Amino acid sequence: MRRQQRGYDRQDRVKEQIMRELADLTRHQLKDPRAGFITINDVDITRDYSYATVYYTVLDSNTRAATAEALEHAKGHLRSELSKRIRLFRAPQLQFTYDESLERGMNISQLIDEAMKETPVAD
């Protein structure tokens, strides 16, 4: 018989805490001028908390490549600051991945709108 889960399990809580702390760190401590306005969308973390994949978007898509370079350059600093804010045995290695799901959703929505305009309404 399976035990019922009570609320979030620990991994979900750690994931959300990492997401909140990284959002704050990128907003207030990332001083790289190449970085655009970064939004942390999600974090996937391994079961042993050793690796975290951070999904992010930027407000201006023109700064996407420069922001990726800035995050790659600053990930050691961000990991160090994260370890000071979150009590884990070991701070996870960070991997930043651009989240394309929002762009795909907007493109699909635009295609649907165009298809609806082209389709004649039958009475």
N, C-alpha and C positions, 0 to 999 in steps of 0.2 A: 504494500500500500504506500502511495506517495504522500509525503508530508505536504501540507498546504503551506504555501509561501505567505509570509506576513509582510505585506508591503514590498519595499525594494530589498533586493539582496545586496550584499556588500559591494559586489562588483559594479552594480548600477550606481550606488552612492559614490563610489570612488570615481567613476566615469563622469558623473555630473559635477563633482567637485573639481576635477581636472579641467573640465570645460569652463567652469566659472572662473577659475584662477587664471587659465591661459587667456581668456577674454580680457580680464583685468590687466594682465601683464602686457599683452600686445597693445592695449589702449594706452597704458600709462608709462611703461618702461621700455618699449621698443622705440628707440630714438633714430632708427635708420630712415633717412629721407626717401629711400626707394620704396618703402612699404606704404601701401595705400590704406584706406580705411578697411580693416580686417574684421570679418564676422566669423566667429567660431560656430559652426553648425552642429557638429557631432564629434564624438571621440569613440573609437573602438579600442579596447584594451585587452591584452591577452590575460588568460586566467591567472598567471603568476605575476601580473602587473609589471612585467619587464619591458614591454613595448606598447606604445600608444600611437595609433594612427589618428591624426587630427584633421578633420575635414573643415575647410574654410572657404569663404568667398570674399571677394573684394567689391567695393562699391563701383569703382571705375574699371571696366574690363581692360582698358588700355594699360593699366598698371599691373596686370596679372603676372607677367613674367618677372618684372622687377620685384614685386612683392614675394614671389616664390624664392628668388635669390636672397632677399632680406631675411626671410624666415629660415632658410637653410643656413645662412651665416649666423643667425642669432639662436639657433636651437640649443646650443650648449648653455648659453646664458639663461634661456627660458627654462631649461631643465633644472639648472642650479637654483633658480628662484622658486621654481615649483617645489623642489625638495625642501625648501625652507618653510613653505606654506602648508604642505600636506605631509602628514606623518605616515610614511610607508617604509618598509624595510629598505627598499631601493627605489629611487625615482625612475620612472620608465623612460626608455629611449624614445624620443619624439620623432615621428615621421609626419610631415605636412603634405596633405593631398588636397588639391583644389576640388571643390565639390561642384560638379557640373549639373547636378539634379535640378537646381533652380532654373538654369538656362534652358535645359531640355524641357522643363515644364512650361516655360514661357513660349518656347518655339512650338510646342504641341498646341498650346492654347491659341497661338496666332494662326496655325494651320487650320484648326477647327473653325475659327472665326472666318477665315478666308473661304473655307468650304461651305459654310453656312450662307455666305453672301452670294456664292456662285449657284447654289442649288435653288431652283425656283420653288416657291411655296405653292402647293396644289390645294385648291379649295374644293 
